[in-house]
Amino acid sequence: MVAVARSFREQGLREQVACACRILAAEGYADLTLGHVSARGPGGEIWIKRKGIALGEVQPEDVVTTDDTDAVLHLETVLHTGVYRARPDVGAVIHGHPPYATALGATAAELELLTHDAVLFADGVARFADPDLIVEEEQGERVAAALGSRRAVLLSNHGVLAVGKSVPWAVLVGATLERAARLQSIATTLGELRPIDREFALQLHAVKYRDEFVDEYWAAWQRDLARNERELVTGDRS
């Protein structure tokens, strides 16, 4: 299926979640059939990628509700439900294993404020120390507690969990976390790190990360999806 670029407000939640999965696959989250995105509907229902399909393959029909008894859900669906119970401000949740952020979570290093990408996390990135799979409700609640009020948590030796008030915001958080970790990895090979002052980073955050910018980024991601999927189907690179 060839994607059609549509604005955030023109899309239903199933389409948003499906697009988010494919965007994240392109942003470094592809890992066989692992990783999942969810969104909370206006009635409290939770739409989530089904088990058994890669992030880059997800279409709206592959997005199901957590109470669909016919759907096969990911083992770690409790990561999502735990966060939604604890955070009424969260509208979307991402879990995946992007290489740089996952590698960072396997070290004692913190995400440094080295770039404007890292400024999105000026209040810090949370840590969850248990490397186990998160398959029980109690585990999901502990991850949510570790996340607290922050945008993301590094799951030690495992992966990441990122949240946002909407699907586009959650995608921005997930993609930006991976980019910030990647740039930090590069910077550590080049010389002494020179982080941005935290107070200045907090001021910059308010200027750089706004709803209107996220709408623009989502539209750009949509155009990329449409263009890349058109090329895949037709071979047209125009």
Backbone hydrogen bonds in HBPLUS format (Angstrom, degrees):
<---DONOR---> <-ACCEPTOR-->    atom                        ^
c    i                          cat <-CA-CA->   ^        H-A-AA   ^      H-
h    n   atom  resd res      DA  || num        DHA   H-A  angle D-A-AA Bond
n    s   type  num  typ     dist DA aas  dist angle  dist       angle   num
A0010-GLU N   A0007-SER O   2.99 MM   3  5.30 148.8  2.09 108.9 118.6     1
A0011-GLN N   A0008-PHE O   3.26 MM   3  5.54 157.5  2.31 107.0 113.7     2
A0016-GLN N   A0012-GLY O   2.96 MM   4  6.23 157.9  2.01 152.7 159.9     3
A0017-VAL N   A0013-LEU O   2.88 MM   4  6.07 167.5  1.90 156.3 158.3     4
A0018-ALA N   A0014-ARG O   3.02 MM   4  6.18 161.7  2.06 145.5 150.9     5
A0019-CYS N   A0015-GLU O   2.88 MM   4  6.05 164.8  1.90 151.7 155.9     6
A0020-ALA N   A0016-GLN O   2.81 MM   4  5.99 157.7  1.86 149.8 156.8     7
A0021-CYS N   A0017-VAL O   2.98 MM   4  6.25 154.8  2.05 149.2 154.8     8
A0022-ARG N   A0018-ALA O   3.23 MM   4  6.57 161.4  2.27 149.2 153.0     9
A0023-ILE N   A0019-CYS O   2.85 MM   4  6.09 158.7  1.90 156.1 162.7    10
A0024-LEU N   A0020-ALA O   2.91 MM   4  6.05 168.0  1.93 152.7 155.9    11
A0025-ALA N   A0021-CYS O   3.00 MM   4  6.24 147.6  2.11 143.7 152.8    12
A0026-ALA N   A0022-ARG O   3.27 MM   4  6.54 152.2  2.35 141.1 147.0    13
A0026-ALA N   A0023-ILE O   3.03 MM   3  5.25 119.1  2.41 100.4 114.8    14
A0027-GLU N   A0023-ILE O   3.02 MM   4  6.30 126.7  2.31 137.6 153.0    15
A0029-TYR N   A0024-LEU O   2.91 MM   5  5.38 160.1  1.95 152.6 148.0    16
A0028-GLY N   A0025-ALA O   3.44 MM   3  5.60 160.2  2.49 107.1 107.3    17
A0034-LEU N   A0031-ASP O   2.82 MM   3  5.46 156.7  1.88 147.3 149.1    18
A0036-HIS N   A0095-HIS O   2.89 MM  59  5.46 157.6  1.94 153.5 160.3    19
A0095-HIS N   A0036-HIS O   2.92 MM  59  5.46 160.5  1.96 165.3 168.8    20
A0049-LYS N   A0037-VAL O   3.16 MM  12  5.92 152.6  2.24 160.9 169.3    21
A0038-SER N   A0093-VAL O   2.88 MM  55  5.31 151.8  1.96 156.3 161.7    22
A0093-VAL N   A0038-SER O   3.09 MM  55  5.31 152.1  2.17 127.9 135.5    23
A0039-ALA N   A0047-TRP O   2.81 MM   8  5.27 145.7  1.93 146.2 156.7    24
A0047-TRP N   A0039-ALA O   2.86 MM   8  5.27 162.3  1.89 163.6 164.4    25
A0040-ARG N   A0091-GLY O   2.88 MM  51  5.15 160.3  1.91 138.8 141.7    26
A0041-GLY N   A0045-GLU O   2.64 MM   4  5.05 174.5  1.64 163.3 165.0    27
A0044-GLY N   A0041-GLY O   2.95 MM   3  5.18 163.6  1.98 115.4 118.4    28
A0066-THR N   A0046-ILE O   3.05 MM  20  5.84 141.3  2.20 153.9 164.7    29
A0048-ILE N   A0064-VAL O   2.70 MM  16  5.43 160.8  1.74 158.4 164.1    30
A0064-VAL N   A0048-ILE O   2.87 MM  16  5.43 158.8  1.92 155.2 148.1    31
A0050-ARG N   A0062-ASP O   2.93 MM  12  5.78 150.0  2.02 172.9 175.7    32
A0051-LYS N   A0072-VAL O   2.96 MM  21  5.71 174.4  1.96 157.4 156.3    33
A0057-GLU N   A0054-ALA O   2.97 MM   3  5.35 159.9  2.02 114.1 120.8    34
A0058-VAL N   A0055-LEU O   3.40 MM   3  5.64 163.4  2.43 110.1 114.5    35
A0062-ASP N   A0059-GLN O   2.74 MM   3  5.40 159.8  1.78 126.8 134.0    36
A0063-VAL N   A0060-PRO O   3.07 MM   3  5.40 163.1  2.10 115.9 118.1    37
A0068-ASP N   A0065-THR O   3.10 MM   3  5.36 164.0  2.13 115.2 116.0    38
A0071-ALA N   A0068-ASP O   3.14 MM   3  5.46 155.0  2.20 108.7 116.3    39
A0077-THR N   A0074-HIS O   3.21 MM   3  5.46 145.9  2.33 120.6 116.9    40
A0079-LEU N   A0076-GLU O   2.98 MM   3  5.69 161.6  2.01 118.6 124.0    41
A0080-HIS N   A0077-THR O   2.95 MM   3  5.53 133.5  2.17 113.7 123.9    42
A0081-THR N   A0077-THR O   3.24 MM   4  6.65 163.2  2.27 151.7 154.9    43
A0082-GLY N   A0078-VAL O   2.93 MM   4  5.68 156.5  1.98 137.2 143.9    44
A0083-VAL N   A0079-LEU O   3.42 MM   4  6.47 156.0  2.48 131.6 137.1    45
A0084-TYR N   A0080-HIS O   2.99 MM   4  6.28 167.5  2.00 159.8 163.2    46
A0085-ARG N   A0081-THR O   3.09 MM   4  6.24 152.9  2.17 144.4 150.8    47
A0086-ALA N   A0082-GLY O   3.21 MM   4  6.39 151.6  2.29 141.1 148.6    48
A0086-ALA N   A0083-VAL O   3.07 MM   3  5.12 115.9  2.50  95.9 111.6    49
A0087-ARG N   A0083-VAL O   2.77 MM   4  5.74 146.1  1.88 159.4 168.3    50
A0090-VAL N   A0087-ARG O   3.10 MM   3  5.58 166.8  2.11 118.0 122.2    51
A0091-GLY N   A0164-GLY O   2.84 MM  73  6.04 155.6  1.90 137.1 145.3    52
A0092-ALA N   A0164-GLY O   3.09 MM  72  5.46 140.4  2.25 160.1 154.2    53
A0164-GLY N   A0092-ALA O   3.14 MM  72  5.46 148.0  2.25 148.2 148.4    54
A0094-ILE N   A0162-ALA O   2.81 MM  68  5.11 154.1  1.88 159.8 162.8    55
A0162-ALA N   A0094-ILE O   2.93 MM  68  5.11 155.7  1.99 140.0 148.0    56
A0096-GLY N   A0160-VAL O   3.27 MM  64  5.71 155.3  2.33 142.9 149.4    57
A0160-VAL N   A0096-GLY O   2.95 MM  64  5.71 162.6  1.98 162.2 165.6    58
A0102-THR N   A0098-PRO O   2.95 MM   4  5.80 154.4  2.02 156.5 164.9    59
A0103-ALA N   A0099-PRO O   2.88 MM   4  5.91 151.7  1.96 138.4 146.5    60
A0104-LEU N   A0100-TYR O   2.88 MM   4  6.14 155.0  1.94 145.9 153.0    61
A0105-GLY N   A0101-ALA O   3.02 MM   4  6.25 149.5  2.12 140.7 148.4    62
A0106-ALA N   A0103-ALA O   2.96 MM   3  5.09 150.5  2.05 102.6 112.2    63
A0107-THR N   A0104-LEU O   3.08 MM   3  5.43 155.9  2.14 116.8 117.7    64
A0196-ILE N   A0113-LEU O   2.54 MM  83  5.29 170.1  1.55 158.1 158.5    65
A0120-LEU N   A0117-ASP O   3.18 MM   3  5.92 154.6  2.25 116.4 121.9    66
A0121-PHE N   A0118-ALA O   2.82 MM   3  5.40 153.2  1.89 115.7 124.4    67
A0122-ALA N   A0119-VAL O   3.06 MM   3  4.88 137.9  2.24 121.8 113.8    68
A0124-GLY N   A0121-PHE O   2.81 MM   3  5.14 157.2  1.86 117.1 120.6    69
A0126-ALA N   A0152-ALA O   3.03 MM  26  6.23 151.3  2.12 158.6 149.5    70
A0154-LEU N   A0126-ALA O   2.88 MM  28  6.18 164.7  1.90 145.0 142.1    71
A0128-PHE N   A0154-LEU O   2.96 MM  26  6.20 146.5  2.07 167.1 160.0    72
A0156-SER N   A0128-PHE O   2.91 MM  28  5.97 165.0  1.93 164.2 169.3    73
A0139-GLN N   A0136-GLU O   2.95 MM   3  5.25 123.3  2.28 104.8 119.2    74
A0140-GLY N   A0136-GLU O   3.04 MM   4  6.44 157.0  2.10 153.8 160.8    75
A0141-GLU N   A0137-GLU O   2.91 MM   4  6.21 150.4  1.99 150.8 159.0    76
A0142-ARG N   A0138-GLU O   3.09 MM   4  6.34 145.2  2.21 138.3 147.2    77
A0142-ARG N   A0139-GLN O   3.09 MM   3  5.05 118.6  2.48  93.0 108.2    78
A0143-VAL N   A0139-GLN O   2.97 MM   4  6.33 152.7  2.05 151.9 159.1    79
A0144-ALA N   A0140-GLY O   3.04 MM   4  6.26 160.1  2.08 144.7 150.1    80
A0145-ALA N   A0141-GLU O   2.93 MM   4  6.15 148.1  2.03 140.5 149.4    81
A0146-ALA N   A0142-ARG O   2.92 MM   4  6.17 151.4  2.00 142.6 150.2    82
A0147-LEU N   A0143-VAL O   2.86 MM   4  6.15 155.7  1.92 152.1 159.0    83
A0148-GLY N   A0144-ALA O   3.04 MM   4  6.26 153.5  2.11 143.9 150.3    84
A0150-ARG N   A0147-LEU O   3.13 MM   3  5.74 157.5  2.18 140.4 140.7    85
A0163-VAL N   A0151-ARG O   2.92 MM  12  5.47 155.5  1.98 163.6 165.0    86
A0153-VAL N   A0161-LEU O   2.89 MM   8  5.37 154.0  1.96 153.3 161.0    87
A0161-LEU N   A0153-VAL O   3.01 MM   8  5.37 146.8  2.13 153.4 161.8    88
A0155-LEU N   A0159-GLY O   2.82 MM   4  5.13 156.8  1.87 143.1 147.4    89
A0158-HIS N   A0155-LEU O   2.96 MM   3  5.33 140.4  2.12 151.3 144.3    90
A0159-GLY N   A0155-LEU O   3.09 MM   4  5.13 155.9  2.15 133.7 141.1    91
A0170-ALA N   A0166-SER O   2.98 MM   4  6.21 160.6  2.01 152.6 158.0    92
A0171-VAL N   A0167-VAL O   2.95 MM   4  6.19 159.6  1.99 158.2 163.6    93
A0172-LEU N   A0168-PRO O   2.95 MM   4  6.18 157.0  2.00 146.6 153.0    94
A0173-VAL N   A0169-TRP O   2.94 MM   4  6.23 159.7  1.98 151.4 156.6    95
A0174-GLY N   A0170-ALA O   2.89 MM   4  6.15 168.1  1.91 153.0 155.8    96
A0175-ALA N   A0171-VAL O   2.85 MM   4  5.94 173.9  1.85 157.7 159.7    97
A0176-THR N   A0172-LEU O   2.85 MM   4  5.75 159.2  1.89 146.3 153.2    98
A0177-LEU N   A0173-VAL O   2.92 MM   4  5.95 153.0  2.00 146.6 153.5    99
A0178-GLU N   A0174-GLY O   3.31 MM   4  6.52 161.9  2.34 144.5 148.2   100
A0179-ARG N   A0175-ALA O   3.05 MM   4  6.31 158.7  2.10 146.6 152.8   101
A0180-ALA N   A0176-THR O   2.84 MM   4  5.96 162.7  1.87 150.0 154.8   102
A0181-ALA N   A0177-LEU O   3.01 MM   4  6.19 159.2  2.05 148.2 153.7   103
A0182-ARG N   A0178-GLU O   2.92 MM   4  6.11 152.8  2.00 144.9 152.9   104
A0183-LEU N   A0179-ARG O   2.90 MM   4  6.14 163.8  1.93 155.2 158.6   105
A0184-GLN N   A0180-ALA O   2.98 MM   4  6.15 149.8  2.07 142.4 151.1   106
A0185-SER N   A0181-ALA O   2.97 MM   4  6.19 152.3  2.05 143.4 150.7   107
A0186-ILE N   A0182-ARG O   3.05 MM   4  6.41 152.7  2.12 146.9 153.9   108
A0187-ALA N   A0183-LEU O   2.83 MM   4  6.03 164.5  1.85 149.1 153.8   109
A0188-THR N   A0184-GLN O   3.00 MM   4  6.17 154.0  2.07 151.0 155.9   110
A0189-THR N   A0186-ILE O   3.01 MM   3  5.53 148.6  2.11 112.0 121.3   111
A0190-LEU N   A0187-ALA O   3.00 MM   3  5.21 154.6  2.06 108.6 116.7   112
A0201-ALA N   A0197-ASP O   2.83 MM   4  6.08 153.6  1.90 152.4 161.4   113
A0202-LEU N   A0198-ARG O   2.94 MM   4  6.22 152.5  2.02 150.0 155.9   114
A0203-GLN N   A0199-GLU O   3.23 MM   4  6.53 149.7  2.32 139.7 147.3   115
A0204-LEU N   A0200-PHE O   2.83 MM   4  6.11 160.7  1.87 155.0 160.7   116
A0205-HIS N   A0201-ALA O   2.82 MM   4  5.96 147.5  1.93 145.7 154.6   117
A0207-VAL N   A0204-LEU O   3.01 MM   3  5.22 131.7  2.25 103.3 116.6   118
A0208-LYS N   A0204-LEU O   2.89 MM   4  6.04 164.6  1.91 164.3 168.9   119
A0209-TYR N   A0205-HIS O   3.04 MM   4  5.76 166.3  2.06 150.5 153.2   120
A0213-PHE N   A0210-ARG O   3.12 MM   3  5.38 124.4  2.44 102.3 116.0   121
A0214-VAL N   A0210-ARG O   3.08 MM   4  6.43 156.9  2.13 152.5 159.5   122
A0215-ASP N   A0211-ASP O   2.96 MM   4  6.27 153.2  2.03 153.3 160.5   123
A0216-GLU N   A0212-GLU O   3.19 MM   4  6.44 151.0  2.28 136.9 143.9   124
A0217-TYR N   A0213-PHE O   2.89 MM   4  6.24 157.7  1.94 152.5 158.7   125
A0218-TRP N   A0214-VAL O   2.89 MM   4  6.08 162.2  1.92 151.6 156.2   126
A0219-ALA N   A0215-ASP O   3.06 MM   4  6.26 158.2  2.11 144.5 150.3   127
A0220-ALA N   A0216-GLU O   2.95 MM   4  6.25 153.0  2.02 147.3 155.0   128
A0221-TRP N   A0217-TYR O   2.85 MM   4  6.17 160.5  1.89 154.8 159.9   129
A0222-GLN N   A0218-TRP O   2.90 MM   4  6.15 154.1  1.97 147.9 155.4   130
A0223-ARG N   A0219-ALA O   2.98 MM   4  6.29 153.5  2.05 146.4 153.0   131
A0224-ASP N   A0220-ALA O   2.97 MM   4  6.28 157.1  2.02 150.2 156.6   132
A0225-LEU N   A0221-TRP O   2.88 MM   4  6.19 159.2  1.93 151.4 156.9   133
A0226-ALA N   A0222-GLN O   2.92 MM   4  6.17 167.6  1.94 153.6 156.4   134
A0227-ARG N   A0223-ARG O   2.89 MM   4  6.04 164.0  1.92 151.2 155.7   135
A0228-ASN N   A0224-ASP O   2.83 MM   4  5.90 171.7  1.83 156.1 158.9   136
A0229-GLU N   A0225-LEU O   2.88 MM   4  5.89 160.5  1.92 151.2 157.0   137
A0230-ARG N   A0226-ALA O   2.96 MM   4  5.97 143.0  2.10 137.5 147.5   138
A0231-GLU N   A0227-ARG O   3.00 MM   4  6.24 159.4  2.05 148.9 154.1   139
A0232-LEU N   A0228-ASN O   3.01 MM   4  6.24 152.3  2.09 140.1 147.7   140
A0233-VAL N   A0229-GLU O   3.12 MM   4  6.26 152.1  2.20 139.2 145.2   141
A0234-THR N   A0230-ARG O   2.79 MM   4  5.82 171.1  1.79 159.9 163.0   142
A0235-GLY N   A0231-GLU O   2.69 MM   4  4.40 139.6  1.85 119.3 130.3   143
